[in-house]
């Protein structure tokens, strides 16, 4: 399990689908091997989900496939 202090110092990257109008936005960091921390960009000091890499990759691949339909 990651400590909150480790996530505070992470380099977060906002989704390319985010906009400046306050839409539903997520941020991820790729600083942690084996997991992908995900947080709400509107509450950067709030909680983060810690998702193992394999399920995250499956999720992203599925989203990309759905956008092709």
RAQUIQUI-V283486 format. One record per residue. N is the residue number from 1. RES is the residue in one letter. OMEGA is omega in radians with two decimals (* if undefined). Layout:
N;RES;OMEGA
N;RES;OMEGA
//
This chain:
1;X;3.13
2;X;3.06
3;X;3.13
4;X;-3.12
5;X;3.09
6;X;-3.13
7;X;3.12
8;X;-3.09
9;X;-3.10
10;X;3.04
11;X;-3.10
12;X;3.13
13;X;-3.12
14;X;3.09
15;X;3.10
16;X;3.12
17;X;3.13
18;X;3.09
19;X;-3.11
20;X;-3.11
21;X;3.10
22;X;3.13
23;X;3.11
24;X;-3.03
25;X;3.04
26;X;3.04
27;X;3.05
28;X;2.98
29;X;-3.12
30;X;-3.09
31;X;-3.01
32;X;-3.14
33;X;3.05
34;X;3.14
35;X;3.08
36;X;3.03
37;X;-3.11
38;X;3.11
39;X;3.07
40;X;-3.09
41;X;3.13
42;X;3.09
43;X;-3.04
44;X;3.12
45;X;3.12
46;X;-3.10
47;X;3.06
48;X;3.00
49;X;3.09
50;X;-3.03
51;X;3.06
52;X;-3.05
53;X;-3.07
54;X;3.07
55;X;3.11
56;X;3.14
57;X;3.10
58;X;3.13
59;X;-3.12
60;X;3.11
61;X;3.11
62;X;3.09
63;X;3.13
64;X;3.12
65;X;3.12
66;X;-3.13
67;X;3.12
68;X;-3.07
69;X;*
//
